[in-house]
């Protein structure tokens, strides 16, 4: 069979596939649907005996054909990419790029550019052009914000400069007053000790 036919067959099979829930998951909250599958091993278990009306068990019949196992629905092999080096050696007919979620925006933008040049398809971003435009807008906005902050800082510094010059005089006057207060306290201590 051709790859396209197998992919279509897998799609139909998966649409009919039931959710394989664990035995007694509906009775015990701790065995919720998100938990891992465990084979029923009870002696009288209706699920183990595959009785009608009971939950289905995973069997080989629900699996996908071996030729297309672990492939994306587009028929490409999914390759995780974390940096530009990971793009080397990929073939555009066979491999599809999956961008790592831990990658930063700047690096992601570079990887997208390089992948487009190489003709590779990015599987976890629908519209790469829209993503690139959005990124460029954000970068421009950030630059404008930084420029505004820099202007505001420079204006603030210009206003504060005369005040900084006046402060040393005030501190000198304050230090003289402090010295006088300390001398007075020492004299008071000496007087209280004598009496």
Secondary structure, 3 states (H helix, E strand, C coil): CCHHHHHHHHHHHHHHCCCCCCCCCCCCHHHCCCCCCCCCCCCCCCCCCCCCCCCCCCCHHHCCCHHHCCECCCCCEEEEECCHHHHCCCCCCCEEEEECCCCCHHHHHHHHHHHHHHCCEECCCCCHHHHHHHHHHHHHHHHHHHHHHHHHHHHHHHHHHHHHHHHHHHHHHHHHHHHHHHHHHHHHHHHHHHC
